[in-house]
Amino acid sequence: MKKTFKLNIEGKNRDRVLDAVKHDIRKYVKRQRRVPLPEGVDFWDFDCRFGSSEDTAAVVHFATILPLVDTAAKDGAAAFYLEMLAKEGRRTQRPRPLGDEGSAGGDANTQDADD
């Protein structure tokens, strides 16, 4: 979805327009997540860009889109540009911290044996 959302529409309440914009964003995400996953893919991820116009849009994380929309509305922006492109996501293992190599689990059991 590549779209410029207008927040100031004559004859419509700005708050209701903002709610409709958020609904459209959520609806797009739900529709994309219903698409069957290809083989070897764990989830649908999104590449996102947000800004006041297409030229000034910057890359943002998916989780920050709705707060950015709220911020734009509070700042009085007349419109904003949002680009969300679905991509394949694959889960990766998190690296373990160096200090968690099993030292905490063994110490607790040896103290109980002495009592």
C-alpha positions as CSV (number, residue, x, y, z in Angstrom):
1,M,0.0,0.0,0.0
2,K,1.4,3.3,-1.1
3,K,-0.9,6.1,-0.2
4,T,-1.2,9.8,0.9
5,F,-3.8,10.1,3.5
6,K,-5.6,13.4,3.9
7,L,-6.7,14.3,7.4
8,N,-8.5,17.6,6.5
9,I,-11.6,16.7,4.4
10,E,-14.2,19.4,4.2
11,G,-17.5,18.4,5.7
12,K,-16.0,15.5,7.8
13,N,-14.9,15.6,11.4
14,R,-11.1,15.3,11.6
15,D,-11.2,12.8,14.5
16,R,-13.5,10.5,12.4
17,V,-11.2,10.8,9.4
18,L,-8.3,9.8,11.7
19,D,-10.2,6.8,12.9
20,A,-11.0,5.8,9.3
21,V,-7.3,6.0,8.4
22,K,-6.3,3.8,11.2
23,H,-9.0,1.3,10.3
24,D,-7.7,1.2,6.7
25,I,-4.2,0.6,7.9
26,R,-5.3,-2.3,10.2
27,K,-7.6,-3.7,7.5
28,Y,-4.6,-3.8,5.0
29,V,-2.4,-5.6,7.5
30,K,-5.1,-8.2,8.3
31,R,-5.7,-8.8,4.6
32,Q,-2.0,-9.3,3.9
33,R,-1.5,-11.6,6.9
34,R,-4.4,-13.9,5.5
35,V,-2.4,-14.5,2.3
36,P,-1.0,-18.1,2.5
37,L,2.7,-18.3,3.4
38,P,5.1,-19.6,0.8
39,E,7.2,-22.7,1.7
40,G,9.9,-21.9,4.3
41,V,8.4,-18.6,5.4
42,D,7.4,-18.1,9.0
43,F,5.3,-14.8,8.9
44,W,4.5,-11.8,6.8
45,D,6.7,-8.8,7.6
46,F,6.3,-5.2,6.3
47,D,8.8,-2.7,4.9
48,C,7.4,0.7,6.0
49,R,8.0,4.3,5.1
50,F,6.3,7.3,6.7
51,G,6.5,11.1,6.1
52,S,4.6,14.2,5.2
53,S,5.1,13.5,1.5
54,E,6.5,10.7,-0.6
55,D,9.8,12.6,-1.1
56,T,10.4,13.1,2.6
57,A,9.2,9.6,3.8
58,A,11.7,7.8,6.0
59,V,12.0,4.1,6.8
60,V,10.2,3.3,10.1
61,H,9.5,0.1,12.0
62,F,6.1,-1.5,11.6
63,A,5.2,-1.2,15.3
64,T,5.6,2.6,15.2
65,I,3.2,3.4,12.4
66,L,0.0,4.1,14.5
67,P,1.9,6.3,17.0
68,L,3.4,8.2,14.1
69,V,-0.1,8.7,12.6
70,D,-1.3,10.0,16.0
71,T,1.7,12.4,16.3
72,A,1.1,13.7,12.8
73,A,-2.6,14.4,13.7
74,K,-1.7,16.1,16.9
75,D,0.8,18.3,15.1
76,G,-1.9,19.5,12.8
77,A,-0.6,17.9,9.6
78,A,-3.1,18.1,6.7
79,A,-1.9,14.9,5.2
80,F,0.8,12.2,5.5
81,Y,2.3,9.5,3.2
82,L,2.5,5.9,4.2
83,E,4.1,3.0,2.3
84,M,3.7,-0.6,3.6
85,L,5.0,-3.4,1.5
86,A,4.6,-7.0,2.6
87,K,7.7,-9.2,2.6
88,E,8.6,-12.7,3.7
89,G,9.8,-13.0,7.2
90,R,11.9,-15.8,8.7
91,R,12.5,-16.4,12.4
92,T,16.1,-16.4,13.6
93,Q,17.5,-17.6,16.9
94,R,18.4,-15.0,19.4
95,P,22.1,-15.1,20.4
96,R,22.6,-16.1,24.0
97,P,24.3,-13.7,26.4
98,L,27.9,-14.8,27.4
99,G,27.1,-14.9,31.1
100,D,24.2,-17.4,30.8
101,E,26.2,-20.5,30.1
102,G,24.5,-22.5,32.9
103,S,26.3,-21.0,35.9
104,A,23.1,-19.8,37.6
105,G,21.3,-23.1,37.5
106,G,24.1,-25.3,39.1
107,D,24.8,-23.0,42.0
108,A,21.2,-23.1,43.4
109,N,21.1,-26.9,43.6
110,T,24.5,-27.3,45.4
111,Q,23.5,-24.9,48.2
112,D,20.4,-27.0,49.0
113,A,22.5,-30.2,49.3
114,D,24.6,-28.7,52.2
115,D,21.6,-27.8,54.4
